[in-house]
Amino acid sequence: MISEQIKQLDSHYIAQTYGRFDLVLSHGNGCEVWDSEGNKYLDFTSGIGTNSLGWGDTQWVAAVAQQAAKLQHCSNLFYSEPAAQLAEKLAKASGLKRAFFCNSGAEANEGAIKTARKYSADKYGANRSTIITLENSFHGRTLSTLAATGQAVFHQHFSPFTTGFEHLPPNDLAVLTARLADNDVCAVMLEIVQGEGGVNSLTQAYLQGVQALCHRQDVLLIIDEVQTGIGRTGSLFAYQQFNLTPDIVTLAKGLGGGLPIGAFLLGEKCQDTLGKGDHGSTYGGNPVCCAAANVVLDRLDAAFLNEVQQKSAWLRSRLAALPKVKSVSGLGLMIGVEFEAGIDAQQIVAEGIQHGLLMLTAKQKLRLLPPLTISQSALEQGIAILANILISKSF
């Protein structure tokens, strides 16, 4: 089918909820992807951070195919080897104790919310159920995770939202300290780097202060690693760079290398909070998705993560030196680029497509989430394209 036929089918039969780029993708390899007409693009999006090993990684493809031919799904009424292996790897790598598998980041955050409220109810009774999140946060698109999200733009059309969430300013420990004094909070949920909120990082001092407050008052610390986790920031989990010991960690995106899988990890304090029947997911722990995730985790060893950090340092320095760039934010290969006044990041993305480079936006910033496996030559090619756009175009 040609692109126009595919677009017509989409417009007639798919709910029109996405502002898609005018591009029909056909196939990919490594950090390159082709459209239906055979045009090649350099990918700095990795499926919004999901294709952690790039397109068509041979080890990943082999594991997925072998598991699909062997046991594609069995439900959680039975045990399966890929899920058990994945849970062990995540527990040992994170320092937490147990994993619950689901299908997405929103589901992972829903599970974390339920766990936090049950932990507090079991231990302290009712009236201690508020969850604090941060302004500019993003935690998902279900009613509860929308309520948890600290961006007014998402709080439209679907009222009433789930109650029991409050959004406080990031990096302001005094405000959080005062709020926790009311003793009705069961958890604080935050992202180390706020991806959808503009690729903004929380400070070391703030994160350490939040952890100290939570530990002192037995408030669970939930870290949303849906976008920052699985090597994206240069460590397996972003919190590991800040000497944090969270009670719950949520994961998705890069975990499956492009297949839908989410998880929340439970620390010692709440590892037994959820009992039989308290939570569930038909597709959670799907053997094919878990087999894919096992390959991803096996690849993300110390040498691999060190390469991510080196690529990040090089890319950030080159981005900062480009004309019309005001600042560069983020961590690892999760990067935001702020331009001088008058430059529209969405227009930069549109120009990128015309020049064979795929990029994203986050609020007013350009957002770059290349595959973790991207080569140095591909990084240089991407920078050259972006530099040419900024130099040759008047905005």
Buried (B, 14 or more C-beta within 10 A) or exposed (E): EEBEEBBEEBEEEEEEEEEEBEBBBBEBEBBBBBBBEEEEBBBBBBBBBBBBBBBBBEEBBEBBEEBBEEBEEEEBEEEBBBBEBBBEBBBEBBBBBBBBBBBBBBBBBBBBBBBBBBBBBEEBEEEBBBBBBBBBBBBBBBBBBBBBBBBEEBBEEEEEBBEBBBBBEBBBBEEBEEBBEEEBBBBBBBBBBBBBBBBBBBEEEBBBBBBEBBBEEBBBBBBBBBBBBBBBBBBBBBBBBBEBBBBBBBBBBBBBBBBBBBBBBBBEBBBEBBEEEEBEBEBBBBBBBBBBBBBBBEBBEEEBBEBBBEBBEBBBEBBEEBEBBEEBBBBBBBBBBBBEEEBEBEBBBBBBBEBBBBBBBBBEBBBBBBBBBBBEEBBEBBBEBBBEBBEEEEB
